[in-house]
């Protein structure tokens, strides 16, 4: 899902539009396999005369699927990290949306961190700091985090140069 052009200001251009790294889906995938395996085993092991117990197991499995598989997958699919030539944008949620924008003009520092597993998978945590009251924007599971960090810095420099030329 691309970031809507109607939400951009005049002259603003999307440079990067990405979702969290796919590693955020590994635990839900493992949970899905486990729930299906355990569910099939338990439902086939119960005698046919234990019909109420089968329904109870099916309901518990459905709740676990929603809680551990569908919820995280929907959160991943509805989270968006966007870099424009003017700001850093983070949006998430379907019905109850949350968002945070940080103008590049206010960026003081951009750094990243990753664990050994993150490094092997090619993702990490990006921290964009500003002098504003809100302090820092921490963005987790960013694909190619080192590249994104350099791009935020480059875009910040270009925005600074643009503002100096225009006298803003």
Helices and strands as residue ranges (DSSP letters): G 5-7, E 14-18, G 22-25, H 26-45, H 51-65, I 66-70, H 71-77, E 80-84, E 87-92, E 98-103, G 104-106, E 107-113, H 116-121, E 123-130, E 136-143, H 145-166
